[in-house]
Amino acid sequence: MGFCGTIHSSFIFMRDDLWILDDSNISPYCSLHDRKFQNYCPQHESIGCPLCIQSNHANCVGILSLENVIQTAKTSALLESLDQNLRDNKINAERIEKDRKHNLAEIKKQGQKFHDDIKQVRRQINEHLDSLEQLLLKDLYAAEEKVISQIEDLLEKLTKHTELLAVLQSNMSAIKEYASNLQAFLGSKMIEKETKKHELFMQSLFEDGSLQKVDLNYEIADKISDVLSTVTSFGSIYKETSSPLVEMQTEKVKQAQIGSFHRAPPINDLKMTFTGKLEFTGVTGCSFSSTEDTILVDYAKRRLLVLNGDGTLKNDILLSNQYPVDVTCIDDKTVAVSFQYSNQIQIINILTKTIEKWIKATNYCYGICYIDGHLFYCVACTGIQKVKLSDHCPYTLVKDDTLSNWSFVTTSKDKIFYTNNKYLTVTCCSFTGQKLWKYKDQSVHYPLGIAVDNESNVYIASKGNNSIIVLSSDGKPARKLLVHDDGICNPYGLAFNVTKEKLIVANYDGPSLYGFY
């Protein structure tokens, strides 16, 4: 409950939907009873004249004298707190406005990017169909030319035979009219012999199929026809939401931050120690499942290895395609595996050892990770592609035509991190594809696998110098965390177990496990 009567209207009024305080209109008198304010009710937090107290606060306990209450009004904590709250609210409004404008700009950029991508896909489809059309027309012209040539050759032979038959007919007429009996006998024998040759020729035309009726026909490939009947959508547009990036500033939040402030240890204080080696070779990719199993990709032997928490072999799954590169766990029974030269990703049930789905990539496919129903994966000369498992409509989230073979990717909170070993870089992007920072340093040689811990520290497998490099979350400081003497040898993939805070390094000659100390 506020002030009694209608005292608000005496000093606060509306202008263009805003509340305006007019100091000149602040009256010490009650607008209902035209009596001076003399009391304050703490229970209802309102002031009133004697008549207000008598009519509205007769049963209230602790009515105070207004004169005593207002003595410290200008120096009270309430006034200072209100003043600070107003400043905080203004800051919050400015932050929200800036955040929404930034989001609006991002939406426009995303819309233009998706528009360009859609047009690019359309151009690629048109170019591909044009190429297929030309190949088919080339086959058509070749078949047509061959058939025409065969028929024309036969017609030419028939013309020659017809001319010879005409000569024989002329000779026959001459024999009948002018030849002696002997000449008629000898001439008829010669004509009979030649006529036999023509009969054999005609007979051969029937026997060798030269007189079969020839038709040219065509058949459109089923998959082309399927596009017209089964493809009913060019793609789909959907909205994704994530946690707000803007932070609200309030007194309570500031006090909570002061009371519970915790800073993650700087990367110079991070220390890891070797905890064990897994006796498998040819490994390039690794991941941890929700049940604490370790999943390894055996690139050399074309298989998945599912290990128990103690490192013993739980399952051995032979893969249908060659050259598997990386693996990521989707849930406790399914994983996604990327394949290098077949340009595809397979969703595999590790319990039944069957392929549940597959996703076609546009080029060689390497590092892969999963978060919140989506797969992110590296495609050479293209960038980072994203696909929602529920609709299987992949698109290029981060366009990077410099992305090299054997690039790896991971996610953490609202960020994407990926390596590019050709250019010796590590890049961080937002989930909308906006590049936030790029790291390049002499300490990183041929970067491959990448992982992120609970404090957003970034770990990189530096294959070129057999070491693991750690970066802070902002991509600035870096140092060697593990080296060859710690068991790092020919490292490919990395994975971080956020529950047990352990790092696995997929050394090609045998993966190693590390923990903090």
PyMOL commands that set and color helices and strands:
alter all, ss='L'
color gray80, all
select helices_A, chain A and resi 8-11+23-25+50-56+66-72+77-178+181-207+222-229+251-260+267-269+463-465+484-486
alter helices_A, ss='H'
color red, helices_A
select strands_A, chain A and resi 12-15+18-21+39-41+46-48+64-65+272-277+283-288+294-298+303-307+313-318+324-329+334-339+344-349+354-360+365-371+374-379+383-388+395-399+409-412+415-420+425-430+435-440+447-452+458-462+467-471+478-482+491-497+502-507+512-516
alter strands_A, ss='S'
color yellow, strands_A
deselect
rebuild
show_as cartoon
